Amino acid sequence: MVEKRAESESKSKNTRKSPIGAGRPSQRRTVGQTTPCTQCGATEWDEDIIRGETYCVPCGNVVEQNAIDPGAEWTNYSDGTDRSRVGAPTRESLSDKGLNTTISRSDISGSGAARHGIKGSDAKHWRRRALIDERSKTRSSRARNLTKAMQFIRDRGKLPPALVEEAARLYRHAAEQGIVTGRSIRGVSAACVYLAARQAKLPRKIEEIAESFDMTGEMGEKELKRTIRLVARKLNAHHVTGPGEYLDKFHSDLGLPAPVLGEANYLWDRVGESMEWQGKKPAGVAGVMLYKAAQSRGHPRTQKEVCDVVGVSEVTLRGLLRILEVLLNRLGEAPSN
């Protein structure tokens, strides 16, 4: 049985009606309706989101009832302006992924306490409850481990938000496989930060990571390198870095103009396939490319300036420079000016 809307509603809708076949029909389509109306042949469908109905605009023919709204649910259970019924998305960089409830200090003191009806005499009891609630979340050794590790990754990793989440995910996998057992939380979290950056082709120097995580010195860097190899092997996170991945960062650290970066990339494209670079430190190779490109583009940097950024000695840089010049002479062309 065909249902009809009230006559007054049909008349109001008919003010927008155009003769069938005259002009171009509406291109509006709903999820459930793409075919012409069975009563008038028009394709001008519209939705009544209050009643959950889909109807034909010219004749008012109702073809769907009680339609489900696929949008987000919104309501308001408090006097605030936030009507969202959903919380923040889960985050790997939080020990509990942000799923636990928390007694916020702002809700039990000041204007928050007045809004919730908490009197001054009850404030100390609520503070005690908040403390007990916080301690209950870190009662297990695993929870304490994750809390400390995630704080290391967030505060010391110096990574973009997306890579912070990736480093936290790597640490969780490492904890599940028992890699953290018997090793320092600081060292494993630093290794996860290094691997996350390397997988995203935004590598960080081991010395830079070690300094950020207070693992400087011969023993600290040795432990970090050993942990990186272990975590990469256990989590199958192998990614061989190349000199090209360091060019952008070193170019920025040296304060060079954009043409120098283009020249360095050109040099690496020309000589990067040579076997002469096998066994050479990728960061050092990237440094010598920028050193040569800066000279050819009229923005020279001293060897000491380049070495301080790259992390190699001046002797190493000069040796790599000799290899580069031999390869360029072998190709029979100098860097473009």
C-alpha positions in Angstrom: 0.0 0.0 0.0 1.4 3.4 -1.0 1.7 5.8 1.8 1.0 9.5 1.2 2.2 12.5 3.2 -0.3 15.1 4.4 -1.8 17.3 1.8 -0.2 20.4 3.2 3.3 18.8 3.2 2.8 17.6 -0.4 1.8 21.1 -1.5 4.9 22.6 0.1 7.1 20.1 -1.6 5.3 20.6 -4.9 6.5 24.1 -5.1 9.9 22.7 -6.1 8.3 20.3 -8.6 9.2 20.5 -12.3 7.3 18.6 -15.0 8.7 15.2 -15.7 11.0 15.3 -18.6 11.4 19.1 -18.4 14.9 20.1 -17.5 17.5 17.9 -15.9 16.4 15.7 -12.9 18.0 16.0 -9.5 21.2 14.2 -9.2 20.7 13.5 -5.5 20.8 9.9 -4.6 20.3 8.1 -1.3 21.9 4.9 -0.1 18.7 2.9 -0.7 17.2 4.6 -3.7 18.8 5.0 -7.2 15.9 4.0 -9.4 13.0 6.2 -10.6 9.9 6.5 -8.5 7.3 3.9 -9.2 4.4 6.5 -9.0 5.7 9.4 -11.1 9.0 8.3 -12.6 11.1 11.1 -11.1 14.4 10.6 -9.4 14.3 13.5 -7.0 14.7 11.7 -3.7 15.0 13.3 -0.3 15.3 12.2 3.3 13.4 13.2 6.4 16.1 12.6 9.1 13.6 13.2 11.9 11.2 10.5 10.9 13.8 8.3 9.1 11.9 8.2 5.8 13.0 8.5 2.2 10.4 10.1 -0.1 9.9 11.3 -3.7 10.0 15.1 -3.8 7.4 15.7 -6.6 4.7 13.2 -5.5 5.5 12.5 -1.8 5.7 8.7 -2.3 7.4 7.2 0.8 9.7 4.3 -0.2 11.7 3.8 3.0 10.8 3.9 6.6 12.7 3.7 9.9 16.0 4.2 8.1 19.2 3.8 10.1 21.3 6.9 10.5 24.9 5.8 9.8 26.3 9.0 11.3 27.8 9.5 14.7 25.5 9.4 17.8 25.2 12.7 19.6 23.5 13.4 22.9 24.2 15.5 25.9 24.1 14.0 29.4 25.5 17.0 31.2 25.3 20.8 31.1 28.5 21.1 29.0 28.7 21.9 25.3 30.3 18.6 24.4 27.6 16.3 23.0 29.9 13.5 21.9 29.2 10.0 23.1 32.5 8.7 21.9 35.9 9.2 23.5 39.3 9.7 22.0 40.7 7.0 19.8 43.0 4.4 21.3 46.7 5.3 21.5 49.5 2.9 21.6 51.7 5.4 23.3 49.6 5.3 26.4 50.2 2.3 28.7 46.4 1.6 28.9 45.8 2.8 25.3 43.6 5.5 26.8 40.7 3.1 27.6 40.7 3.4 31.4 38.7 6.0 33.3 40.5 8.6 35.4 39.5 10.7 38.3 40.7 14.1 37.1 42.1 16.6 39.5 40.2 19.4 37.7 36.9 17.6 38.6 37.6 17.5 42.4 39.1 21.0 42.9 38.1 24.5 42.2 35.2 25.2 39.8 35.1 21.5 38.9 34.3 20.5 42.4 31.6 23.1 42.7 30.0 21.9 39.5 29.9 18.3 40.7 28.7 19.2 44.2 31.9 18.3 46.0 32.3 20.3 49.2 35.5 21.4 50.7 35.3 18.9 53.5 35.1 16.1 51.0 38.0 17.2 48.8 40.6 15.3 50.8 38.6 12.1 50.5 38.3 12.5 46.7 42.0 13.2 46.4 42.7 10.0 48.3 40.3 8.1 45.9 42.1 9.6 42.9 45.5 8.4 44.3 44.2 4.9 44.9 42.7 4.9 41.4 46.0 5.9 39.9 48.0 3.3 41.9 45.5 0.5 41.0 46.3 1.0 37.3 50.0 0.2 37.8 49.7 -2.6 40.2 51.1 -5.2 37.8 54.8 -5.2 36.7 53.8 -5.2 33.1 51.6 -2.0 33.6 54.5 -0.3 35.3 56.9 -1.4 32.6 54.6 0.0 29.8 54.0 3.2 31.7 57.7 4.0 32.0 58.5 2.9 28.5 55.7 5.0 26.9 56.9 8.0 28.8 60.4 7.5 27.5 59.1 7.2 23.9 56.9 10.3 24.1 59.3 12.6 26.0 62.7 11.5 24.5 61.9 10.0 21.1 61.6 13.4 19.3 59.4 11.8 16.6 56.3 13.0 14.8 53.0 11.7 16.4 52.5 9.0 13.9 56.0 7.6 14.5 55.5 7.8 18.3 52.6 5.4 17.9 54.6 3.1 15.7 57.5 3.0 18.2 55.1 2.3 21.0 53.6 -0.6 18.9 57.1 -2.0 18.4 57.8 -1.9 22.1 54.5 -3.7 22.9 55.5 -6.5 20.5 59.0 -6.6 22.1 57.4 -6.9 25.6 55.1 -9.7 24.4 58.1 -11.7 23.0 60.1 -11.3 26.2 62.8 -9.1 24.8 62.4 -6.6 27.6 63.1 -9.2 30.3 66.6 -8.8 31.6 67.2 -5.6 29.6 66.8 -1.9 30.5 63.5 -0.3 29.6 65.4 2.8 28.4 67.5 0.7 26.0 64.6 -1.2 24.4 62.5 1.9 24.1 65.4 3.7 22.4 65.9 0.8 20.0 62.2 0.9 19.1 62.4 4.7 18.4 65.4 4.1 16.2 63.7 1.3 14.2 60.4 3.2 13.8 62.3 6.2 12.3 64.3 3.9 10.1 61.3 2.1 8.7 59.6 5.4 7.9 62.8 6.4 6.0 63.5 9.2 8.4 66.5 7.7 10.1 68.2 9.1 13.2 71.8 8.6 14.0 72.5 6.1 16.8 74.6 8.8 18.6 71.6 11.2 18.5 69.3 8.6 19.9 71.8 7.6 22.6 72.2 11.2 23.7 68.5 11.7 23.9 68.0 8.6 26.0 71.0 9.4 28.3 73.0 6.4 26.9 76.1 8.2 26.0 79.5 6.8 26.4 81.1 3.7 25.0 79.1 1.2 27.1 75.8 3.0 26.5 76.1 3.2 22.7 77.4 -0.4 22.7 74.3 -1.6 24.6 72.0 0.4 22.3 73.5 -1.1 19.1 73.2 -4.6 20.5 69.6 -4.0 21.5 68.7 -2.5 18.1 70.1 -5.7 16.3 68.2 -7.9 18.7 64.9 -6.1 18.4 65.2 -5.8 14.6 65.9 -9.6 14.3 63.1 -10.7 16.7 60.4 -8.3 15.2 61.5 -8.7 11.6 62.0 -5.0 11.4 65.0 -5.1 9.0 65.4 -2.1 6.7 68.7 -1.2 5.2 69.3 2.5 5.2 71.0 4.3 2.3 72.7 7.6 2.0 69.8 9.1 0.1 67.6 8.9 3.3 70.0 11.1 5.2 70.3 13.9 2.6 67.2 15.8 3.6 68.0 15.9 7.3 71.7 16.8 6.9 70.8 19.4 4.4 68.5 21.0 6.9 71.0 20.8 9.7 73.7 22.5 7.6 71.3 25.3 6.7 72.0 24.9 2.9 69.6 26.3 0.2 67.4 24.0 -1.9 69.6 23.9 -5.0 72.3 22.2 -3.0 70.0 19.4 -2.1 69.0 18.9 -5.7 72.7 18.8 -6.6 73.4 16.2 -3.9 70.6 14.0 -5.1 71.9 14.3 -8.7 75.4 13.2 -7.5 74.0 10.2 -5.7 71.9 9.2 -8.7 75.1 9.2 -10.8 77.5 7.4 -8.5 75.2 5.5 -6.1 75.3 2.2 -8.0 79.1 2.0 -7.7 80.5 -0.9 -5.6 83.0 1.5 -4.1 80.5 2.5 -1.5 80.1 -1.0 -0.1 80.9 -1.1 3.6 80.9 2.7 3.9 78.8 4.4 6.5 75.7 5.7 4.8 75.7 8.9 6.9 79.3 9.6 5.8 78.4 9.1 2.2 75.5 11.4 2.4 77.8 14.0 4.1 80.4 13.9 1.3 77.6 14.3 -1.3 76.4 17.5 0.4 80.0 18.7 0.9 80.7 18.4 -2.8 77.3 19.8 -3.9 77.7 22.8 -1.6 81.1 23.6 -3.1 79.8 23.3 -6.7 76.7 25.5 -5.9 78.7 28.3 -4.3 77.6 27.6 -0.7 80.7 25.8 0.7 80.8 24.3 4.2 84.0 23.4 6.0 84.9 19.8 6.6 84.5 20.3 10.3 81.0 21.7 9.9 79.9 18.7 7.8 81.6 16.2 10.1 79.9 17.6 13.2 76.5 17.1 11.6 77.2 13.8 10.0 79.1 12.2 12.9 82.3 11.0 11.1 85.9 12.2 11.4 87.5 14.6 8.9 89.9 11.8 7.8 86.9 9.6 6.9 85.3 12.5 5.0 88.4 13.2 3.0 88.7 9.5 2.1 85.1 9.4 0.9 85.8 12.6 -1.1 88.6 11.0 -2.9 86.4 8.0 -3.9 83.7 10.5 -5.1 86.2 12.4 -7.3 87.6 9.2 -8.8 84.0 8.1 -9.7 83.2 11.4 -11.2 86.4 11.4 -13.3 85.6 7.9 -14.4 82.1 9.0 -15.6 83.8 11.9 -17.5 81.5 14.6 -16.1 81.6 17.1 -13.2 78.6 18.1 -11.1 76.2 20.4 -12.9 76.4 24.1 -12.1 
